[in-house]
Amino acid sequence: MISVQQATQAIFDSLHRPRVISVKIEEAVGRVLAEPVKADRDFPPFDRVTMDGIAIRFDAWQQGRKEFNIESTAAAGKPRAKLTDQRNAIEVMTGAILPIGTDTVIRYEDLIIKDGKATIEQTQIVRGQSIHSQGQDAHLDEILLEPNIRLSAAEIALLASVGKSEVSVFDFPRAAVIGSGDELVSITSQPEAHQIRRSNTYALQAAMRHIGWNAHQHHISDDKDSLTRSLSTLLEENDVLILSGGVSKGKYDFIPAVLEELGVKKIFHEVSQRPGKPFWFGVKGDKHVFALPGNPVSTFMCFHRYILPWVSRSLFNEVPQAFAVLASDFSFPPPLTYFLQVSVKNEGGRLMAFPQQGGGSGDFANLKKIDGFLELPLEKTDFKAGEVFPFIAFRL
């Protein structure tokens, strides 16, 4: 049995090498960028008016001129206008190109316009005011977006602005989510007294979709031959297998032996933690297999504590970390890392974690009350209110 830290390191030592694919910009949100994106022109591409008003030559105002005849109007989306007489002004709209011969914009709020003449009432005017200068944000060929960032709506706007109708992204690993156990029946079935409906695979699939990662669901009976045939095929078709159940020491827990017979090298089996002690991890070439304990809370915790960070490190080259403050004293005597179910609340800028123990690793109904898990180290047995520990969130 290995520690949580050793298990984490072993998983991170075997990262997924993502493929690069091209997707349409409409499908790119949530994806991880695989190419640098450069400006295809200056940003903004011209001196842009930022206030409705008039454009003047600053020197004319500085020399004492307060009244300006309006020569014309410049609107956004129109060719650049030109001031013919610096004693005059051009009426300008937000987004218009600054007219030739002008260098300062006076907003309507600081003017009186009557009979084609603008009178400036403001006494504090600065040369170049209310102008977004060409290239102020970025210059031609400047890198706007670096690879390995997750694309949000803000980045999508930048992609559109440089004409990227398609973009290169790192693809999520092809994945299968697999449940096992003869006691599990379809969610559309009416369970017998000895049966329960499948839920773990739905929970895993839903958690994956939160980050844009899709997976196919499968269910295999507790039969060694069936497991061997099905897992052999799924290993060929996928980069990652995430299994739930069949990894403990029961008479029908065939999965560890079947995986090794199929050439999956066991990296570890059993982690000194609760819940999730029977966790199994192995690799076969560039294939990765995470075999999680079947108890719902164990499955849920292991996925968020190990698999999501592994995907993040593989695609983003980083693992987000969060911490929370234990809100009340708690004790856990066994020498195991304990993942305490907690609800959290922001109190004065501190994320406070309130224990919500529930009925153990099989009590998945308790998950509706919690926001994540507080990771309590195995070196201690008594944990005091006010202490800070790693927090694994699952409500995104």
N, C-alpha and C positions, 0 to 999 in steps of 0.2 A: 504494500500500500504506500502511495506517495502523497506528498502534501499538495495543497491547493496551488502553492507557488510553483512546485515542480511540475504539476500537471499543466499549468498555464504556460510555462516555459517550453515544455515538450510540444505543446500544440503550436506555439509561435515559432518553434524551430522548423515547422513543416507548413509553410504558408502556401496558399493557392496562387498559382501564376495565372493571372487573368488574361483572357483573350481580348484583343482590341476589335471592336466592331463599329460600324457606322450606323447612326440612327438619325431619324428626322428630328428636327428641333422640337416638334410637338411632343415627341416621345422621350426627350432628353432630361426632363426634370427628375431629380433624384439620382441620376446616373453619376458616375465618376469620370471626370474629364481625362482623356488620354493624350491630348495634344495641346501645345501652347496655342493660344488664340491671340493674333496680333491685330492692331488697328489698321484698317485698310485706307485710312485717311486721318487727318487731324481731327481731334475731338475738342470742341466743336469744329466743324470744317470751315467755319467763317466767324467773323466777329458778330456775335449774336446779341440782339437787343433783348433785354430781360424785363423791361417795363413798358407798358403803353405810355406814350407821351410824344415828345419831340426830340429830334437829334439836331445838335448844333455844333458849331466850331467853338471850342472852349475859349480860344483867344478872343473871340468877339465879345463873349460875356465878361471876360477878365478886363477888357478895355472899357467896360462900363455899359455895354449894350444890354437892355432888359426886354426890349420888344423885338420880335422876329416875325416877319411875314412868312406864312407857310407856303412853300413852293408846291408840295405834292404829298402824297401819302405812300408809305412803304409797308406792305403787308407780308406776313410769313408766307413762304412758298412762292414769292415773286422774285424776278431778277433784281439784281442790286441797283438801287436808285443812286442818283448823283446830285449833290447840292451844287447849284450853279453860282450862287452868290453867298459868301460866308456871312453876310448880314442877315440872311434868311434862315429858315429851319425847314426840316421835313418831318411831317407827322409820322410816327413809327408805331408799329404794333409788336407785341411780345413775339419773339421767334423770328422776326425779320432780320435780314442782313443789314448791318450798319451801313448807311449810305456813304458813298465816296464823298470826301470833303468834310465829314463830321467825325467827332471823336468823343462826344459826351451826350448822354440821354437825360432829359428832364421829364420826370413822370407827371401825368395829368394832375395829380394831387397838389403839385407845386406850381400850377399854371392857371392862368385865365385865358381862355381862347374865345375871341369874339371877332366877327367880321373878317375871318381869315388871318387874324393876327394873334400870336401867342405872347402873353406877358408873364415873365418869370417872377414869382413872388418869393421864392426861396432865396436866402442870402448865403447859405452854405452849400456850395457846389464844388465837386472835385472832378478834375479832368479824368475822363474814362469811366465815370460812374454808370451803373446799370448796363454794363456791357460784359458779356461772357466772351473773353478773347479767344481767337482761333488758337487751337492747340493747348489751351489752358489745362484741359483734363488729360489729354494724351496726344502724342505725336504719331505720325505715320510710322508703321512697323513696330511701334512700342508694344510689348507684350501686355495684354489686358488680363488674361487668365492663364494661370499656370496649371500644368497637369496635376492630377491626384486630388482635385477639389470636387466636392459634391455639388452638382448644379442645382441651384435654387431658382426661383422666379427672377431674381435680380441678375443672375448670370445668363439666363435665357434672353433677357432684354439685351445684354451686351452681344450675345451671339447673333441676334436678329439685326442689331445695328451695324455689324460688320458683314452682313450678307451670308451668314452661315446657315443655310437651309438644312444641312446635315453636319453632324459633328462626330468625331471619333471618341468613343468612351470605352472604359474597361467593362467587360461583361461580367455579370455575376456568375458564379459557378453553376453548372447544370446540377440540379439537386433533386433528390427523391426523399420524401418523408414517409417512413415506413412504421406501421404499427404491427404488433404481433400479439397473439393470445387468443385462445379459443373461447374465452369468456366474453370477448368483445364482438358486438354485432353492429350492423349498419344503424345510422341515426334514424333511418325511416322505419326500423323494425320495432316491434313490441317485445322488449326483453322478457325472457323467462326469469324465474326466480334466481337462477344461478348465473345470469348474464347481465352485462352493462353495455351501454352504447359507447361507441368509440368517440373520444374527445381529444386525446393528446395530439393526434395528427392534424386536427383542425386548428388547435391552438398554435402549433408550430407553424403551420402554413400561414395563419393570420399574422403571426409575429414577423414572419419573413416579408410579407407583403407590405408591412409598415415601412420598410426600407427599400421597396421596389424589387425585392428578390422573390422569384416565383419558384414553386416546386410542385411536382406531381405527388399525389397521395397514393399509398399502397397499403394493403393489409395482407399478412401472411399468417397461416395457421401454425400452431405449435407442432410442426411435423418436420423432422430433420431433412427429409428428401425435398419437401416443398420449399423449405428455407434455402436449401442449397441451389435448387434450380432458379428460384426467383432472385436471390441475391447475386447469383452469377450474372444474370441478365442485367440487373440494375447497375452492377458495377461497370459493365461494358458501356452502358448508355449514359452514365452520369459522372460528374466530377466529385460529388459529395453525396454520401448516404447519411441520413439522420434517422436512427432507429429509436423506437421507444418500447421498452420492455424486453424480457428474455435475456437479461445480462447478469442476473444474480446467480445463486448457487442451487436453484431449484432443479427438480428432476427434468423439467421440460424447458429449461433455459439453455437452448442449443446455440444461441447466436454467437458467442465468443468462439466456440469450437468450429462452427461452420465457416465463420469469416477467416479463421486461420487456415482451414482446409482449402479455402478459395485463394490463398496466397496473400491475404491481408496481414501485414506484419503488426503484431500487437506492440503498441508503444507503452501503454499502461492499462491496468485493470484494477480498479478500486482507488479511490481518493479519500484521504482522511477528512471527510466533511459530512455534515448532515444539514439538509437531506442530500441524496445523490451519491452515496458511497460507492455503489457498484459501477459507476461510470467507466466505460471502455472506449479507448481511442486507438485507431490503427491506420496504417497507410499501405497502399499498393501502387508503386510508381508515383504518378501524380494524382492518384485517387485518395480521398480522405473519408474515413468512416468514424462517425460519432455515434456510439451506441449508448443511449441514455437509459437510466432506470425507468420502469414503467409507471411508478407512482406519479400522479399528475404534477404535484408541486416539485418533485425531483426533476422531472422532464423540463418543466418551465424554468426552474432556477438554472439548471445546467446550460440550457440554450442561451439564456441571457448573460450568464457569467463567463461562458467559454466560447460558444460558437459565434455569437454576434461580434465580440471583440476580435476573434480570428478573422472574420470577414472584413471588419474595419481595417485591421492591420494589413490584410492582403490587398485591399483595394485602395485604401486611403493612406497607408503607411503610418497610421496613427491609431491610438486607442483612447477614446474619450474617458476621462475619469471624473467621478463625482464623489462627494463626501457629505455625510449628514451627522448631526449631533444626536446622540442617544438621549431621549427625553425622560426616561425613567430607569432606575436600576434594573439589572437583569443578571441572572446567573445561569450558567450552563456547565456543569462539572465534567462531562466526558472530554478527553483530550482530542477534540475534533474541531475544525473550523466550522462555525455555526452560521448558517445564513438565516438570520432572523427576519421573519415577515413583519414589515412595518408599513404604516401609513405615514405620509410626510406632510408638513405644513411649514410655510415660510413665516418665521416670527422674527421681525426686526432684522431681516437680511440673513438670518441663519436658517438653514434647512433642518428642521427638527423631525426626528424619527420616533414614532410611537409604536411600540411592540403590539402586534396582532397575531398571537401565536396560532390560533386555530386548532384543528384536530390532527395535526401531523401531516406527513407528506402525501397522504391520500385525500386530504380535505381540500379539494380544488374549489369547493364553494367559497372557501375563505379568501380566495384570490380576489374576489370582487371587492373586498374591504381594503386591500393593500395596494401600495404604489410601487413596491419593490422589496429588495432584501438588503439588510445591513450585514456586512461581512465581519463577523467577530472572530478574532484570531484564536488559534488553539492554545497559545501560550498562557492564556488567562482563563479563569473560571467565573470571576465576578466582574461585571461591567457596570460602571457608574454613570449616572446621569451627567451630561455635560461632556462626556468623552466623544471624540470624533472618530468615525470609522468609514471605510469605503461603502458607497451606496450603489447598488445595482438596480437601476430603474427599469420598469417594463411598461409603464404608462407613458407613451410618447406624446 
